[in-house]
Amino acid sequence: PLPFACLLGNLWLQKATSAMADSKPSAAGRVATLSRHVLLAEAVSSSSPEPLKYSDDYIKDILASVRTIAMVGASKEWNRPSYFAMKYLQSKGYRVIPINPRAKGEEILGEKVYGDLAEIPEHVQIDMVDIFRNSEAAGALVDQAISMKDSRRITVVWMQLGVQNDVAADKAAKAGLKVVMDRCPKIEYSRLFRELGQHGFDSGVISSKRRPIGVPSQVRTDTVGERPVFSGFDTRALHAGAAPDPSSGSRVTPIVQNTSYVFESIDQAADLFNLSTFGNIYSRLSNPTTSVLEERLANMEGGRGTTCTASGHAAQMLALFALMQPGSTIVASNKLYGGTLTQFGKTIKKYSWNCTFVDVGNLQQVRAALQDDSVRCLFCESLANPGGVISDLRALAELTNEFGIPFIVDNTLATPYLCRPIEHGADIVIHSTTKFLSGQGSALGGAVIDSGKFDWLAQAEKFPSLGKPEPAYHGLVFAETFGDLAFTMFSHAVGLRDLGATMAPLHAWLTINGCETLSVRMERQCANALGVAKFLEQHPKVAWVSYAGLQSSPYKGLAEKYMRSAHGGAVFTFGVVGGFAAGVRVVEAVELFSHLANVGDSRSLILHPASTTHRQLTDEQRTTAGAGADVIRLSIGLESLEDLTAD
């Protein structure tokens, strides 16, 4: 059996082919889809790291046409991936016949186990062969399926997640069989019919049609040609994760102000608590409103899944909770938000965790720190608060790959509109959604977005929470059972369960609304910020300006490399001639700028970090972080530029 789950999927591929509507393709369309698949199978070698791509129509047509599935490699152990898949598919009305020579003659979930495909009684029609064996073994099984194709009316060969045999797939396609590789039918079903999104995973599905959760909607026959691919960032920021309410048709995501959810039966309740099916139990773990935001953020950042939290600081703790053990160490940038410096430098010591602060611009210094065997992650901000310092993400990602640890990037100030760290090698992305994502200073929140790219099983000794048996779930191994969604599943099922740092549904709803205007706001706020920075740079009473969007900035090159349109963001610092006293006079004299401890509001904000956000640090730490005594931080909003410079 495969050493990892079918419960997740390489979902990124669906983002490129996910214009979902409820139509069944014509026969000609299905032939064209199959032809494209065959060409793709011929082009991709077994050693290629690029996952195969299938259109939603192709997968939906298969799931709609098959009724009986022969599952080769089905396990009788309840916490094994194949058992999860078999039980789920049975619940959706499929008959699943288990094939396992070691359990021949026994029963799994009420079905007799056969030792081989050929042993299934001749009167039983087999629509699909689902292969839960390794890629090499798949070849012989495909040959057997081809030989039985006509007598058993087999139409589909499906190779489970991690199984890819291109030669066998090409042979099956030429024999007239539909082929799917490196996918799980459970995950594909739950993705296409909205169950996957209930846990913050990106389904890649964008549609304005009503879509009941967990139930295939009525097949449409009035479409012409292929549906378009909705890949624009602005479109996804508006639509990802959301759909009209299936009962009322309400287009706006509702606020589900609720604590608990009714179970359909004892069996369904047990499945939910065993993590073998999808659904809501208690709003500390998941909530329908929050899950819309989680899926949207995963989509916007290009990640697998998201866990939303009560604040940005809670998001950081939740991320570390999955990675750290007593005695573990974080290597972190010394140019961070003051609260993060305090959290990492002082608070986490209560958990017997340690932190080594480094200058991430000095790669030799970073490399030296990573050589400590206790290190479990590298942490930096893509665009640092408050100084606007930009980190060289690709260079840092290469180091973390070398040392076998995840790379965590706080992308709060850049937002996915300006920068998508996962595209540059980040494994985990952190947000304080309170800031630009919400955009109005009205909702607290945080988010942890997992890329799904880190191999937790390969580093199981370092990360036992993900790579070793979990006692609370009867020995279930998250990385084995959930694969590239293990981190997100753990964060919901264990992190939120035990830490309880849950985002309020109202705050999730407000942040969903904020995401809808993120592109427009960031473009205007960055333009305003550049205008204010240029104004200050030329002002005789300003000693210096630190803004990456200026040509004079040492980070201009990194802005061009990592930030959309080489923007420097909307938060930056400057120093007034006259030092601390002069800075205090500026902060207290302005009329339009609001003096408060936040950034990312639609209104412009001003702060003196040394006396507020970075007050708990030493003088040396404040200076290193870009929050010295003379520093003033600006968060530029949407006001008219001439009014901001006048103030």
NORZIHU-V315855 format. One record per residue. N is the residue number from 0. PHI is phi in degrees with one decimal (NA if undefined). OMEGA is omega in whole degrees, 0 to 359 (999 if undefined). Layout:
n-><N | N>
phi-><PHI | PHI>
omega-><OMEGA | OMEGA>
This chain:
n-><0 | 1 | 2 | 3 | 4 | 5 | 6 | 7 | 8 | 9 | 10 | 11 | 12 | 13 | 14 | 15 | 16 | 17 | 18 | 19 | 20 | 21 | 22 | 23 | 24 | 25 | 26 | 27 | 28 | 29 | 30 | 31 | 32 | 33 | 34 | 35 | 36 | 37 | 38 | 39 | 40 | 41 | 42 | 43 | 44 | 45 | 46 | 47 | 48 | 49 | 50 | 51 | 52 | 53 | 54 | 55 | 56 | 57 | 58 | 59 | 60 | 61 | 62 | 63 | 64 | 65 | 66 | 67 | 68 | 69 | 70 | 71 | 72 | 73 | 74 | 75 | 76 | 77 | 78 | 79 | 80 | 81 | 82 | 83 | 84 | 85 | 86 | 87 | 88 | 89 | 90 | 91 | 92 | 93 | 94 | 95 | 96 | 97 | 98 | 99 | 100 | 101 | 102 | 103 | 104 | 105 | 106 | 107 | 108 | 109 | 110 | 111 | 112 | 113 | 114 | 115 | 116 | 117 | 118 | 119 | 120 | 121 | 122 | 123 | 124 | 125 | 126 | 127 | 128 | 129 | 130 | 131 | 132 | 133 | 134 | 135 | 136 | 137 | 138 | 139 | 140 | 141 | 142 | 143 | 144 | 145 | 146 | 147 | 148 | 149 | 150 | 151 | 152 | 153 | 154 | 155 | 156 | 157 | 158 | 159 | 160 | 161 | 162 | 163 | 164 | 165 | 166 | 167 | 168 | 169 | 170 | 171 | 172 | 173 | 174 | 175 | 176 | 177 | 178 | 179 | 180 | 181 | 182 | 183 | 184 | 185 | 186 | 187 | 188 | 189 | 190 | 191 | 192 | 193 | 194 | 195 | 196 | 197 | 198 | 199 | 200 | 201 | 202 | 203 | 204 | 205 | 206 | 207 | 208 | 209 | 210 | 211 | 212 | 213 | 214 | 215 | 216 | 217 | 218 | 219 | 220 | 221 | 222 | 223 | 224 | 225 | 226 | 227 | 228 | 229 | 230 | 231 | 232 | 233 | 234 | 235 | 236 | 237 | 238 | 239 | 240 | 241 | 242 | 243 | 244 | 245 | 246 | 247 | 248 | 249 | 250 | 251 | 252 | 253 | 254 | 255 | 256 | 257 | 258 | 259 | 260 | 261 | 262 | 263 | 264 | 265 | 266 | 267 | 268 | 269 | 270 | 271 | 272 | 273 | 274 | 275 | 276 | 277 | 278 | 279 | 280 | 281 | 282 | 283 | 284 | 285 | 286 | 287 | 288 | 289 | 290 | 291 | 292 | 293 | 294 | 295 | 296 | 297 | 298 | 299 | 300 | 301 | 302 | 303 | 304 | 305 | 306 | 307 | 308 | 309 | 310 | 311 | 312 | 313 | 314 | 315 | 316 | 317 | 318 | 319 | 320 | 321 | 322 | 323 | 324 | 325 | 326 | 327 | 328 | 329 | 330 | 331 | 332 | 333 | 334 | 335 | 336 | 337 | 338 | 339 | 340 | 341 | 342 | 343 | 344 | 345 | 346 | 347 | 348 | 349 | 350 | 351 | 352 | 353 | 354 | 355 | 356 | 357 | 358 | 359 | 360 | 361 | 362 | 363 | 364 | 365 | 366 | 367 | 368 | 369 | 370 | 371 | 372 | 373 | 374 | 375 | 376 | 377 | 378 | 379 | 380 | 381 | 382 | 383 | 384 | 385 | 386 | 387 | 388 | 389 | 390 | 391 | 392 | 393 | 394 | 395 | 396 | 397 | 398 | 399 | 400 | 401 | 402 | 403 | 404 | 405 | 406 | 407 | 408 | 409 | 410 | 411 | 412 | 413 | 414 | 415 | 416 | 417 | 418 | 419 | 420 | 421 | 422 | 423 | 424 | 425 | 426 | 427 | 428 | 429 | 430 | 431 | 432 | 433 | 434 | 435 | 436 | 437 | 438 | 439 | 440 | 441 | 442 | 443 | 444 | 445 | 446 | 447 | 448 | 449 | 450 | 451 | 452 | 453 | 454 | 455 | 456 | 457 | 458 | 459 | 460 | 461 | 462 | 463 | 464 | 465 | 466 | 467 | 468 | 469 | 470 | 471 | 472 | 473 | 474 | 475 | 476 | 477 | 478 | 479 | 480 | 481 | 482 | 483 | 484 | 485 | 486 | 487 | 488 | 489 | 490 | 491 | 492 | 493 | 494 | 495 | 496 | 497 | 498 | 499 | 500 | 501 | 502 | 503 | 504 | 505 | 506 | 507 | 508 | 509 | 510 | 511 | 512 | 513 | 514 | 515 | 516 | 517 | 518 | 519 | 520 | 521 | 522 | 523 | 524 | 525 | 526 | 527 | 528 | 529 | 530 | 531 | 532 | 533 | 534 | 535 | 536 | 537 | 538 | 539 | 540 | 541 | 542 | 543 | 544 | 545 | 546 | 547 | 548 | 549 | 550 | 551 | 552 | 553 | 554 | 555 | 556 | 557 | 558 | 559 | 560 | 561 | 562 | 563 | 564 | 565 | 566 | 567 | 568 | 569 | 570 | 571 | 572 | 573 | 574 | 575 | 576 | 577 | 578 | 579 | 580 | 581 | 582 | 583 | 584 | 585 | 586 | 587 | 588 | 589 | 590 | 591 | 592 | 593 | 594 | 595 | 596 | 597 | 598 | 599 | 600 | 601 | 602 | 603 | 604 | 605 | 606 | 607 | 608 | 609 | 610 | 611 | 612 | 613 | 614 | 615 | 616 | 617 | 618 | 619 | 620 | 621 | 622 | 623 | 624 | 625 | 626 | 627 | 628 | 629 | 630 | 631 | 632 | 633 | 634 | 635 | 636 | 637 | 638 | 639 | 640 | 641 | 642 | 643 | 644 | 645 | 646>
phi-><NA | -63.4 | -85.7 | -156.6 | -88.0 | -95.8 | -74.3 | -122.9 | -156.9 | -78.4 | -74.9 | -57.3 | -62.2 | -72.5 | -66.5 | -88.4 | -134.2 | -111.8 | -75.4 | -82.1 | -141.5 | -102.7 | -110.5 | -100.8 | -66.5 | -67.6 | -58.7 | -63.1 | -64.3 | -69.0 | -63.9 | -63.2 | -61.5 | -63.3 | -62.1 | -62.6 | -63.6 | -61.3 | -60.6 | -66.6 | -62.0 | -69.5 | -83.7 | -102.1 | -79.6 | -67.9 | -94.8 | -69.5 | -80.5 | -81.8 | -65.3 | -71.1 | -118.8 | -131.4 | -73.1 | -60.3 | -60.5 | -61.1 | -67.6 | -63.3 | -64.7 | -64.8 | -63.0 | -80.7 | -93.3 | -92.1 | -127.9 | -118.0 | -122.8 | -93.8 | -99.8 | -85.2 | 105.2 | -65.1 | -105.5 | -89.3 | -82.8 | -64.5 | -97.3 | -93.3 | -55.1 | -65.5 | -65.2 | -55.6 | -63.8 | -62.7 | -65.3 | -63.5 | -64.7 | -61.1 | -66.7 | -95.8 | 97.8 | -84.4 | -92.3 | -118.3 | -100.3 | -79.5 | -118.3 | -160.7 | -59.4 | -73.1 | -113.2 | -53.2 | 89.1 | -85.4 | -120.9 | -126.2 | 51.8 | 83.8 | -111.3 | -66.6 | -92.7 | -109.3 | -85.2 | -158.3 | -56.0 | -67.6 | -82.1 | -65.9 | -50.7 | -63.4 | -77.9 | -88.5 | -78.7 | -111.0 | -79.5 | -143.8 | -105.7 | -104.2 | -98.6 | -105.1 | -125.8 | -73.9 | -61.9 | -67.1 | -65.8 | -62.8 | -59.7 | -66.3 | -68.0 | -66.2 | -58.2 | -65.7 | -63.2 | -63.7 | -66.7 | -99.7 | -54.8 | -76.3 | -69.9 | -108.8 | 60.5 | -69.0 | -118.5 | -135.6 | -115.0 | -119.0 | -100.0 | -67.0 | -52.8 | 89.7 | -103.4 | -145.2 | -130.3 | -67.2 | -64.2 | -65.5 | -63.6 | -63.7 | -63.3 | -65.2 | -63.7 | -68.2 | -83.7 | 94.4 | -93.0 | -79.9 | -130.5 | -130.6 | -125.4 | 55.8 | -143.0 | -120.3 | -62.1 | -62.8 | -66.5 | -64.7 | -61.9 | -68.4 | -71.9 | -69.8 | -115.6 | 75.6 | -73.5 | -61.5 | -65.3 | -64.9 | -113.6 | 83.0 | -90.9 | -79.4 | -79.2 | 74.1 | -92.1 | -127.1 | -157.6 | -96.7 | -89.9 | -64.8 | -137.6 | -59.7 | -77.2 | 78.5 | -131.2 | -60.6 | -81.9 | -60.0 | -71.3 | -94.0 | -123.6 | -102.1 | -91.6 | -123.5 | 74.8 | -79.3 | -72.7 | -70.8 | -93.9 | -96.0 | -113.6 | -66.3 | -60.2 | -60.5 | -63.6 | -68.2 | -65.6 | -87.9 | -114.5 | -56.6 | 85.9 | -108.9 | -154.8 | -57.4 | -59.5 | -65.5 | -94.3 | -97.0 | 83.6 | -55.9 | -80.2 | -83.2 | -57.8 | -78.5 | -88.8 | -91.0 | -87.2 | -149.4 | -99.7 | -135.5 | -129.9 | -72.4 | -86.9 | -75.7 | -165.5 | -60.9 | -64.2 | -65.9 | -61.7 | -62.6 | -62.1 | -63.7 | -71.7 | -84.2 | 65.5 | -95.4 | -145.8 | -104.1 | 157.0 | -99.2 | -116.4 | -153.6 | -71.5 | -68.1 | -93.3 | -160.1 | -149.0 | -57.4 | -70.5 | -63.5 | -65.2 | -62.9 | -63.7 | -61.3 | -65.6 | -63.7 | -67.0 | -60.1 | -65.8 | -64.7 | -90.0 | 76.7 | -103.7 | -82.6 | -158.1 | -132.7 | -119.9 | -87.9 | -133.3 | -71.7 | -162.5 | -64.6 | -64.9 | -64.0 | -62.4 | -63.6 | -66.4 | -64.4 | -63.7 | -69.2 | -57.8 | -78.9 | -104.6 | -99.3 | -130.0 | -52.6 | 94.2 | -74.5 | -127.9 | -100.6 | -104.1 | -131.8 | -61.1 | -87.2 | -112.1 | -134.9 | -54.3 | -57.0 | -63.6 | -69.9 | -59.4 | -69.8 | -60.3 | -77.1 | -82.2 | -127.1 | -61.6 | -67.7 | -63.7 | -66.5 | -95.4 | 62.5 | -99.8 | -124.3 | -138.5 | -110.0 | -89.1 | -136.7 | -85.5 | -68.9 | -78.0 | -107.0 | -65.4 | -65.7 | -66.4 | -64.2 | -58.5 | -61.4 | -69.1 | -71.6 | -72.6 | -66.9 | -64.0 | -85.4 | -70.8 | -119.8 | -170.0 | -115.5 | -126.5 | -150.9 | -104.8 | -62.4 | -130.6 | -73.3 | -102.7 | -106.2 | -80.5 | 71.8 | -74.4 | -103.1 | -86.1 | -83.0 | -63.2 | -65.2 | -64.8 | -69.4 | -64.1 | -62.0 | -68.1 | -66.3 | -62.2 | -62.8 | -97.9 | 67.1 | -131.7 | -75.3 | -106.0 | -107.0 | -124.8 | -83.2 | -107.9 | -58.5 | -75.8 | -80.0 | 63.9 | -65.5 | -68.1 | -87.9 | -148.6 | -120.7 | -57.1 | -60.6 | -67.5 | -110.7 | 109.7 | -69.1 | -94.3 | -137.5 | -118.6 | -110.7 | -137.0 | -91.8 | -68.3 | -56.5 | -84.9 | -66.6 | -62.4 | -75.0 | 82.5 | -129.0 | 64.6 | -117.4 | -145.2 | -82.8 | 173.6 | -144.3 | -151.7 | -117.8 | -112.4 | -96.5 | -76.2 | 77.5 | -94.9 | -81.0 | -89.8 | -68.8 | -66.3 | -67.8 | -120.7 | -61.7 | -66.4 | -75.9 | -125.6 | -62.9 | -62.1 | -106.7 | -104.0 | -121.2 | -58.8 | -97.6 | -57.5 | -67.3 | -119.3 | 56.3 | 84.8 | -60.9 | -101.1 | -58.7 | -67.2 | -78.0 | -82.0 | -117.7 | 49.3 | -76.7 | -115.6 | -60.7 | -63.6 | -68.4 | -62.5 | -62.7 | -62.9 | -78.3 | -75.0 | -114.6 | -60.8 | -69.2 | -59.4 | -94.2 | -91.5 | 68.4 | -86.7 | -87.4 | -75.0 | -71.1 | -56.1 | -62.6 | -67.7 | -62.9 | -62.9 | -63.0 | -72.4 | -56.5 | -62.6 | -63.3 | -59.4 | -62.5 | -111.6 | -56.9 | -60.0 | -66.1 | -65.8 | -63.3 | -62.3 | -70.1 | -67.7 | -67.1 | -63.5 | -62.6 | -62.7 | -62.8 | -63.1 | -66.8 | -63.0 | -64.4 | -60.3 | -68.2 | -61.2 | -94.9 | -81.2 | -65.7 | -97.6 | -107.1 | -79.1 | -163.9 | -134.8 | -112.0 | -143.2 | -65.5 | -80.4 | -77.8 | -62.1 | -80.1 | -74.0 | -66.9 | -102.4 | -60.1 | -63.1 | -70.6 | -63.6 | -66.2 | -79.7 | -116.9 | -106.2 | -54.2 | 55.6 | 58.9 | -65.1 | -103.2 | 86.5 | -121.3 | -124.1 | -156.7 | -125.3 | -151.9 | -120.0 | -94.6 | -58.4 | 110.8 | 69.2 | -56.0 | -63.1 | -66.4 | -62.6 | -61.0 | -62.8 | -64.0 | -60.4 | -82.3 | -94.4 | -65.6 | -108.4 | -87.7 | -67.8 | -91.8 | -88.8 | -158.5 | -96.2 | -156.0 | -138.3 | 82.8 | -77.3 | -71.8 | -93.4 | -79.2 | -126.8 | -138.9 | -155.7 | -105.4 | -57.6 | -61.2 | -101.5 | -135.0 | -64.1 | -112.0 | -64.9 | -76.9 | -89.8 | -74.2 | -57.7 | -64.7 | -64.0 | -63.1 | -64.2 | -62.0 | -78.4 | 81.6 | -130.1 | -67.1 | -61.7 | -94.1 | -84.1 | -118.2 | -102.1 | -116.4 | -117.9 | -87.4 | -105.6 | -102.4 | -64.7 | -67.3 | -57.9 | -64.1 | -74.4 | -65.9 | -67.9 | -63.7 | -64.8>
omega-><179 | 181 | 175 | 196 | 166 | 187 | 177 | 176 | 173 | 194 | 182 | 184 | 182 | 181 | 181 | 185 | 196 | 178 | 189 | 164 | 190 | 178 | 175 | 185 | 177 | 178 | 179 | 179 | 180 | 177 | 179 | 179 | 180 | 179 | 178 | 179 | 181 | 178 | 180 | 180 | 179 | 185 | 186 | 178 | 182 | 180 | 182 | 179 | 184 | 178 | 177 | 181 | 176 | 178 | 177 | 180 | 181 | 180 | 181 | 180 | 178 | 182 | 180 | 188 | 182 | 177 | 182 | 184 | 171 | 183 | 181 | 183 | 179 | 181 | 176 | 178 | 189 | 183 | 176 | 182 | 182 | 177 | 177 | 183 | 182 | 182 | 180 | 182 | 175 | 181 | 179 | 175 | 178 | 168 | 181 | 181 | 184 | 176 | 180 | 184 | 180 | 181 | 183 | 179 | 178 | 177 | 171 | 178 | 175 | 180 | 177 | 181 | 177 | 182 | 183 | 178 | 184 | 182 | 177 | 183 | 186 | 182 | 181 | 177 | 179 | 181 | 186 | 173 | 182 | 189 | 175 | 177 | 182 | 187 | 180 | 180 | 182 | 182 | 180 | 180 | 177 | 177 | 180 | 179 | 179 | 181 | 181 | 189 | 185 | 183 | 182 | 178 | 178 | 181 | 186 | 166 | 183 | 177 | 187 | 182 | 180 | 181 | 180 | 177 | 188 | 179 | 179 | 180 | 179 | 179 | 180 | 180 | 179 | 177 | 177 | 178 | 170 | 186 | 171 | 178 | 174 | 178 | 174 | 180 | 177 | 182 | 180 | 177 | 183 | 178 | 185 | 184 | 162 | 180 | 184 | 181 | 180 | 181 | 174 | 180 | 181 | 179 | 185 | 183 | 176 | 181 | 177 | 179 | 173 | 181 | 178 | 181 | 174 | 183 | 176 | 180 | 185 | 182 | 178 | 180 | 186 | 180 | 180 | 178 | 181 | 176 | 181 | 176 | 181 | 187 | 182 | 182 | 181 | 179 | 183 | 178 | 178 | 194 | 187 | 177 | 186 | 175 | 176 | 178 | 186 | 181 | 184 | 184 | 179 | 183 | 180 | 177 | 181 | 173 | 179 | 182 | 190 | 181 | 191 | 188 | 185 | 177 | 179 | 183 | 175 | 182 | 179 | 177 | 179 | 179 | 178 | 181 | 176 | 182 | 181 | 174 | 185 | 178 | 183 | 177 | 188 | 189 | 170 | 182 | 180 | 182 | 184 | 178 | 181 | 182 | 175 | 178 | 181 | 179 | 180 | 180 | 177 | 180 | 182 | 181 | 183 | 181 | 178 | 184 | 183 | 169 | 178 | 184 | 184 | 181 | 177 | 178 | 176 | 178 | 179 | 180 | 179 | 179 | 180 | 183 | 180 | 189 | 194 | 170 | 176 | 182 | 179 | 185 | 169 | 165 | 187 | 175 | 175 | 177 | 184 | 170 | 185 | 179 | 178 | 176 | 178 | 180 | 181 | 184 | 185 | 190 | 186 | 176 | 177 | 176 | 186 | 171 | 182 | 177 | 173 | 180 | 181 | 171 | 184 | 173 | 178 | 187 | 177 | 178 | 178 | 180 | 180 | 181 | 182 | 181 | 175 | 183 | 182 | 184 | 181 | 176 | 171 | 185 | 173 | 172 | 179 | 177 | 194 | 176 | 15 | 195 | 180 | 178 | 180 | 180 | 177 | 191 | 183 | 179 | 179 | 179 | 178 | 179 | 181 | 175 | 180 | 184 | 175 | 178 | 179 | 178 | 182 | 181 | 172 | 185 | 186 | 186 | 180 | 187 | 178 | 176 | 181 | 188 | 176 | 188 | 181 | 178 | 181 | 173 | 179 | 177 | 182 | 178 | 180 | 173 | 156 | 182 | 177 | 189 | 189 | 182 | 174 | 168 | 184 | 180 | 185 | 186 | 174 | 175 | 176 | 180 | 173 | 183 | 181 | 180 | 185 | 186 | 184 | 182 | 183 | 180 | 179 | 180 | 186 | 180 | 179 | 187 | 184 | 179 | 182 | 186 | 180 | 180 | 179 | 184 | 183 | 178 | 172 | 175 | 176 | 176 | 187 | 182 | 179 | 185 | 185 | 174 | 187 | 171 | 184 | 184 | 180 | 177 | 178 | 183 | 177 | 190 | 182 | 184 | 180 | 178 | 188 | 181 | 174 | 184 | 189 | 175 | 177 | 180 | 179 | 180 | 175 | 181 | 178 | 180 | 173 | 179 | 178 | 180 | 183 | 181 | 185 | 184 | 182 | 181 | 183 | 180 | 181 | 182 | 177 | 178 | 177 | 181 | 178 | 179 | 179 | 180 | 178 | 178 | 182 | 182 | 181 | 185 | 184 | 181 | 177 | 183 | 183 | 176 | 177 | 179 | 188 | 180 | 179 | 178 | 182 | 184 | 175 | 181 | 180 | 180 | 178 | 176 | 178 | 182 | 190 | 187 | 178 | 178 | 179 | 177 | 177 | 182 | 182 | 178 | 178 | 183 | 172 | 178 | 180 | 174 | 184 | 172 | 188 | 184 | 179 | 178 | 178 | 180 | 179 | 183 | 184 | 185 | 185 | 181 | 185 | 177 | 177 | 180 | 181 | 186 | 175 | 172 | 175 | 178 | 174 | 174 | 179 | 186 | 179 | 183 | 172 | 188 | 185 | 181 | 184 | 188 | 181 | 185 | 184 | 183 | 174 | 178 | 180 | 179 | 180 | 180 | 179 | 182 | 181 | 182 | 179 | 187 | 184 | 189 | 171 | 178 | 175 | 168 | 189 | 183 | 188 | 182 | 176 | 184 | 182 | 177 | 179 | 180 | 178 | 179 | 999>
